[in-house]
Amino acid sequence: MEKAFWDGVAESMKQDNPTYGRVVELMKEVREELCNMVPQSWKQEILEAFDLDILAEMLISGSHDMVYLGKILEYALVTLQKLSASATEEEIKKTHNKLLNELGEIAQAAEKSKFILAIIKGLRFVLEQIQELKREISKARIRKIEPLIKGPAGLEYLRKAFANHYGSPSDALISLSLTVQWLSSVKPSGELEWEEHTDSLSSLPNRHASSSQGLPSATLKTGGSILMPSNRSQAVSSPSTSTTAAGNQQPECKGERLDLLVRLGLLKLASGIEGLKLETLPETLKLNLSRLRAVQAQLQKITVIFFSLPF
């Protein structure tokens, strides 16, 4: 798509009656992007450097003034250097100087086709550099507010934003219809699932006996890691692994009704065959779509591997 776009811009200038409107619009986009990123005191200078009327007249006249075009592009690149992080300044300078040298070599040919190539190459490079700088600025802003986002203030913000969007909790049955439907779908089987779970745990040997079989009940209940040596009678929990795992895991389910329904509901979503979609996801989980899709993909991979094993 990107190549087709730039090919279209080039073709518009190669015709017998060339049009330069798209080039002027792209230069205007460069000017606006720079104005949006720089301090207020720089904006007037940028507006003067990017005189679109003069640029349009130069292009229409067919003078192919590479000197003027080069000044505009060089000004854009220098401005981007000023906005970039000091750690990458030298690398950016080398890249920019390389481009300007290439444009200078192209300009020496004094051909219309070379002039068009120089315009396309220069504009494309500058716009790519702008997008790269915008990404870096966004990352820096996120890093700056990361402690706030991860703290109590971030949680409180999400609560307020959710309430503003979906309304008061008293209206949840109406405003959170997908969530109600999702929890209701696992409600009939909730008690049965919990009974089966508790029955399976009660049938296991006690902690001391289970250690001799290499299957500590505490590990089974929490999902922690265990070491399985060649001699199964010496199987024990790995303290370092268990400690690490315990720090990253949710508490064991105690059968509390809502907790049980949420866990079963999440399992139902993750085990679905069709990929999860935002429009059908419960309202309370829409921000976790990417994470749920990742879990769903892992579960499907495990299922495929399991059924591929010879028995």
RONU-854119 format. One record per residue (C-alpha): residue in three letters; x, y, z. Coordinates in steps of 0.05 Angstrom, whole numbers, padded with zeros to 5 digits, always signed. Example, Ala and Ser with C-alpha at 12.3 -4.5 7.8 and 13.67 -1.06 7.14 Angstrom:
// RONU-854119
ALA+00246-00090+00156 SER+00273-00021+00143 
***
This chain:
// RONU-854119
MET+00000+00000+00000 GLU+00056+00049+00018 LYS+00094+00035-00046 ALA+00030+00043-00088 PHE+00017+00110-00054 TRP+00086+00138-00071 ASP+00083+00109-00141 GLY+00018+00147-00150 VAL+00050+00212-00127 ALA+00107+00201-00176 GLU+00060+00186-00234 SER+00021+00250-00222 MET+00086+00289-00235 LYS+00108+00249-00296 GLN+00046+00263-00339 ASP+00047+00310-00399 ASN+00006+00358-00356 PRO+00037+00344-00287 THR+00000+00360-00223 TYR+00037+00377-00160 GLY-00021+00383-00112 ARG-00004+00319-00075 VAL+00068+00341-00065 VAL+00045+00408-00036 GLU-00004+00371+00009 LEU+00051+00325+00034 MET+00096+00384+00048 LYS+00039+00416+00086 GLU+00032+00352+00127 VAL+00106+00356+00144 ARG+00098+00429+00166 GLU+00037+00413+00209 GLU+00070+00352+00241 LEU+00130+00394+00260 CYS+00087+00450+00288 ASN+00050+00399+00331 MET+00115+00375+00363 VAL+00156+00438+00373 PRO+00150+00493+00426 GLN+00104+00551+00410 SER+00164+00598+00399 TRP+00188+00555+00340 LYS+00123+00554+00301 GLN+00129+00620+00265 GLU+00198+00602+00239 ILE+00172+00536+00213 LEU+00114+00570+00177 GLU+00162+00618+00144 ALA+00210+00562+00123 PHE+00153+00521+00092 ASP+00124+00573+00045 LEU+00075+00529+00006 ASP+00056+00584-00043 ILE+00128+00592-00066 LEU+00137+00517-00069 ALA+00074+00509-00113 GLU+00097+00565-00160 MET+00166+00534-00166 LEU+00137+00465-00183 ILE+00086+00491-00233 SER+00138+00534-00269 GLY+00180+00472-00281 SER+00244+00505-00256 HIS+00262+00442-00216 ASP+00298+00484-00163 MET+00333+00431-00122 VAL+00367+00485-00081 TYR+00301+00511-00053 LEU+00273+00441-00043 GLY+00337+00419-00009 LYS+00333+00478+00039 ILE+00263+00458+00060 LEU+00282+00386+00071 GLU+00346+00404+00108 TYR+00307+00451+00153 ALA+00258+00395+00169 LEU+00314+00347+00185 VAL+00351+00396+00229 THR+00287+00410+00268 LEU+00278+00335+00278 GLN+00349+00330+00304 LYS+00335+00383+00356 LEU+00274+00345+00379 SER+00308+00277+00383 ALA+00341+00248+00444 SER+00414+00268+00453 ALA+00434+00194+00457 THR+00415+00183+00384 GLU+00436+00252+00358 GLU+00501+00230+00324 GLU+00468+00171+00289 ILE+00411+00215+00265 LYS+00460+00267+00238 LYS+00496+00213+00197 THR+00431+00187+00168 HIS+00407+00257+00150 ASN+00473+00277+00119 LYS+00473+00213+00078 LEU+00404+00230+00050 LEU+00423+00302+00033 ASN+00486+00278-00003 GLU+00444+00228-00043 LEU+00395+00283-00062 GLY+00453+00327-00083 GLU+00479+00273-00129 ILE+00410+00263-00159 ALA+00402+00338-00170 GLN+00466+00341-00211 ALA+00433+00300-00266 ALA+00387+00360-00281 GLU+00332+00314-00309 LYS+00258+00316-00294 SER+00256+00243-00275 LYS+00314+00253-00226 PHE+00280+00314-00196 ILE+00217+00274-00184 LEU+00258+00218-00152 ALA+00291+00268-00106 ILE+00223+00297-00084 ILE+00195+00228-00069 LYS+00256+00203-00033 GLY+00264+00266+00009 LEU+00190+00272+00028 ARG+00184+00198+00044 PHE+00246+00199+00088 VAL+00224+00261+00127 LEU+00154+00233+00139 GLU+00184+00167+00163 GLN+00230+00204+00210 ILE+00171+00244+00238 GLN+00132+00180+00252 GLU+00192+00149+00286 LEU+00201+00211+00330 LYS+00128+00210+00348 ARG+00134+00138+00370 GLU+00195+00155+00413 ILE+00157+00214+00444 SER+00098+00169+00460 LYS+00143+00117+00492 ALA+00177+00171+00535 ARG+00109+00197+00558 ILE+00086+00127+00576 ARG+00150+00114+00615 LYS+00140+00179+00652 ILE+00069+00164+00675 GLU+00080+00089+00683 PRO+00086+00092+00759 LEU+00022+00131+00762 ILE-00015+00083+00716 LYS+00007+00022+00756 GLY-00010+00053+00823 PRO-00076+00065+00860 ALA-00088+00128+00819 GLY-00088+00087+00755 LEU-00138+00037+00783 GLU-00183+00094+00808 TYR-00180+00126+00739 LEU-00202+00061+00706 ARG-00260+00054+00755 LYS-00284+00125+00741 ALA-00276+00118+00666 PHE-00314+00052+00667 ALA-00370+00083+00709 ASN-00374+00144+00663 HIS-00381+00099+00602 TYR-00428+00046+00629 GLY-00465+00083+00683 SER-00481+00068+00756 PRO-00472-00003+00784 SER-00546-00003+00799 ASP-00559-00004+00724 ALA-00510-00061+00711 LEU-00564-00111+00690 ILE-00580-00065+00631 SER-00514-00030+00615 LEU-00471-00093+00624 SER-00515-00141+00586 LEU-00457-00181+00555 THR-00425-00190+00623 VAL-00491-00214+00653 GLN-00500-00262+00596 TRP-00429-00287+00603 LEU-00434-00301+00678 SER-00504-00331+00671 SER-00478-00381+00620 VAL-00432-00413+00672 LYS-00478-00405+00732 PRO-00516-00472+00723 SER-00452-00513+00722 GLY-00415-00473+00776 GLU-00435-00515+00836 LEU-00423-00580+00799 GLU-00354-00558+00776 TRP-00335-00538+00847 GLU-00360-00604+00876 GLU-00319-00643+00825 HIS-00258-00600+00842 THR-00264-00611+00917 ASP-00278-00685+00908 SER-00214-00693+00866 LEU-00173-00656+00919 SER-00202-00697+00976 SER-00184-00762+00940 LEU-00111-00742+00939 PRO-00064-00769+00993 ASN-00046-00722+01050 ARG+00014-00676+01044 HIS+00064-00726+01073 ALA+00040-00785+01033 SER+00035-00745+00970 SER+00108-00724+00975 SER+00128-00797+00967 GLN+00090-00799+00901 GLY+00120-00735+00873 LEU+00054-00697+00872 PRO+00049-00649+00931 SER-00023-00629+00940 ALA-00005-00556+00954 THR+00029-00552+00887 LEU-00031-00582+00852 LYS-00078-00532+00885 THR-00038-00470+00869 GLY-00008-00489+00802 GLY+00063-00481+00829 SER+00123-00515+00798 ILE+00153-00580+00825 LEU+00217-00617+00811 MET+00208-00688+00784 PRO+00274-00725+00794 SER+00287-00794+00765 ASN+00273-00824+00833 ARG+00200-00805+00843 SER+00203-00822+00917 GLN+00249-00761+00926 ALA+00204-00711+00889 VAL+00199-00646+00927 SER+00174-00576+00915 SER+00227-00528+00889 PRO+00231-00472+00940 SER+00260-00421+00892 THR+00211-00438+00837 SER+00152-00441+00883 THR+00169-00374+00913 THR+00175-00343+00844 ALA+00110-00374+00821 ALA+00072-00354+00883 GLY+00090-00281+00872 ASN+00059-00281+00802 GLN-00004-00322+00815 GLN-00074-00307+00838 PRO-00097-00336+00905 GLU-00127-00405+00904 CYS-00201-00407+00891 LYS-00240-00420+00956 GLY-00307-00430+00923 GLU-00334-00359+00934 ARG-00392-00353+00885 LEU-00370-00293+00843 ASP-00297-00314+00842 LEU-00317-00383+00819 LEU-00362-00357+00763 VAL-00309-00309+00738 ARG-00256-00364+00735 LEU-00303-00411+00699 GLY-00324-00356+00652 LEU-00252-00339+00635 LEU-00239-00413+00621 LYS-00299-00416+00576 LEU-00276-00355+00536 ALA-00204-00381+00530 SER-00227-00451+00508 GLY-00272-00426+00453 ILE-00256-00449+00382 GLU-00270-00383+00348 GLY-00224-00324+00360 LEU-00249-00274+00411 LYS-00279-00210+00384 LEU-00285-00143+00417 GLU-00358-00134+00400 THR-00379-00200+00434 LEU-00332-00195+00494 PRO-00362-00178+00562 GLU-00359-00104+00576 THR-00316-00116+00638 LEU-00262-00152+00597 LYS-00257-00109+00534 LEU-00191-00077+00557 ASN-00162-00147+00564 LEU-00178-00171+00493 SER-00105-00179+00472 ARG-00087-00217+00535 LEU-00147-00264+00528 ARG-00129-00276+00455 ALA-00058-00295+00476 VAL-00084-00344+00528 GLN-00133-00373+00477 ALA-00077-00383+00426 GLN-00034-00418+00478 LEU-00091-00464+00499 GLN-00106-00482+00427 LYS-00032-00497+00415 ILE-00031-00543+00476 THR-00094-00578+00452 VAL-00064-00590+00382 ILE+00000-00617+00413 PHE-00038-00663+00460 PHE-00080-00695+00406 SER-00018-00703+00362 LEU+00017-00746+00414 PRO+00017-00821+00403 PHE-00019-00861+00456 
***
